[in-house]
Amino acid sequence: MHIDIPLLLILIALCGIGLAVLYSASAESIFYVKRQATFMLIGLFAMIGIAQFQPRLWERWSIFIYICGLLSLVAVLFFGVGAKGAQRWLDLGVTRFQPSELMKIAVPMTLASYLGKRHLPPRFKHVSIGVIATLIPVLLVARQPDLGTSLIIFSSGFFALFLAGLGKRYLLSTALLAMAAVPTMWFYVMYDYQKQRVLTLLSPEQDKLGAGWNIMQSTTAIGSGGLSGKGWTQGTQSQLNFLPESHTDFIIAVLAEEFGLIGVLGMLALYLLLIGRCMIIALNAQSMFGRIMAGTISLTFFVYIFVNMGMVSGILPVVGAPLPFISYGGTAIVTLFLGFGILMAISTEPKRI
């Protein structure tokens, strides 16, 4: 069996914490816990199954997975199921599928496969192809709209190019283009509610009962937890329904309120161990594809955590990014396990002579 034991144990520990916090955050709902546990088991078995295949297989199939993901994103535009003003899912009858989650793996996998076969550092032509391959799904996801997921996909594409040896001039050009694109995005791309989130970040007190409610309640919950917290299922902000989306995007506020700073630091320690293990896998990978893919998943996972914790604590706009393995969400959980399954395959790949 090709299984990375340290990686597996850390993931199981995070899932256990996630189920415990979800039980409290969902008003002690067994339904949400059972459903989340089911998706976790599906993801766990899928991860172990994927780990049994050699990385070169995923390298070969990456473009096919990428094309399927793009077609699914296009299908969402025409046949997607909407919820809370966003059209992000495809109804498969038994369950709903969110294609944008698949692109979090498909984009870095495709770029790692493409760049790994080229002379590195990548030339302008190869960089251009990588940028285009990244921007197409980013724009499709942003159209849904889903700013948080589009940011994660963009990060994964950027990290793949960066780890392939992207030159300083490209990095500087990217930074300048990003700054120049801000006015265009503000006036022509961003929706009114997204602009309101940015303005609310700067001054949430101006609309305490409206746009600023989420940030103010989440920071109140985090602060009230103190050092050791109020105890499991004893948080007032979450249990009395003051905290919005307490079982999804804002679940870390529940953790902070009930388990305090100690609980948050414990969870962060597990995250750091996980990222550290992933970086070790990247350094020891036997192919350029494995190094770029493992490194990209590691860095993107960090962005995943940073964006969620940043928006909940009020230092970033609310963009709708769940906390990995803690927040409720079926497709997101399974997709995360799929990514770590590829990491396990890279970790256990036989050494080349």
ABEGO torsion letter per residue (X at the ends): XBBBAAAAAAAAAAAAAAAAAAAAAAGGBAAAAAAAAAAAAAAAAAAAAAAABBAAAAAAAAAAAAAAAAAAAAAAAAABBBBGGBBABBBAGABBBBAAAAAAAAAAAAAAAAAAABBOBBBAAAAAAAAAAAAAAAAAAAAOBBAAAAAAAAAAAAAAAAAAGBBAAAAAAAAAAAAAAAAAAAAAABBAAAAAAAAAAABAAABAABAAAAAAAAAAAAAAAEAAEAEBGABAAAAAGABBGAABAAAAAAAAAAAEAAAAAAAAAAAAAAAAAAAAAAAABABAAAAAAAAAAAAAAAAAAAAAAAAAAGABBBAGBBBBGABBEAAAAAAAAAAAAAAAAAAABBBBX
